Amino acid sequence: MTDKERKRIANRKYYEKNKDRLAEKWKHDETRKEYLKEYYKQNKEIILKRAAEWNKRNKEARKLIVEREKRNKLKPFWEVNLQNK
């Protein structure tokens, strides 16, 4: 195992252990937000290509995600029924 792999495993364990605390910290970090905006602008094509490949490989998971989104967009019966009256 190389040093790079060891470091990646250690970082993954650290982030998994502290993800709630880090998420709260990063939510209010303006410099991180700016960095991520620039990162996504520069790597938009690569990210979209990776997402398309993931969607092709994981068709069942993608179907579940789409169905979940559709269900979340639906209004409950009583809200729809009130609008019809």
Rosetta blueprint (number, residue, H / E / L):
1 M L
2 T L
3 D H
4 K H
5 E H
6 R H
7 K H
8 R H
9 I H
10 A H
11 N H
12 R H
13 K H
14 Y H
15 Y H
16 E H
17 K H
18 N L
19 K H
20 D H
21 R H
22 L H
23 A H
24 E H
25 K H
26 W H
27 K H
28 H L
29 D L
30 E H
31 T H
32 R H
33 K H
34 E H
35 Y H
36 L H
37 K H
38 E H
39 Y H
40 Y H
41 K H
42 Q H
43 N L
44 K H
45 E H
46 I H
47 I H
48 L H
49 K H
50 R H
51 A H
52 A H
53 E H
54 W H
55 N H
56 K H
57 R H
58 N L
59 K H
60 E H
61 A H
62 R H
63 K H
64 L H
65 I H
66 V H
67 E H
68 R H
69 E H
70 K H
71 R H
72 N H
73 K H
74 L L
75 K L
76 P L
77 F H
78 W H
79 E H
80 V H
81 N H
82 L H
83 Q H
84 N H
85 K L
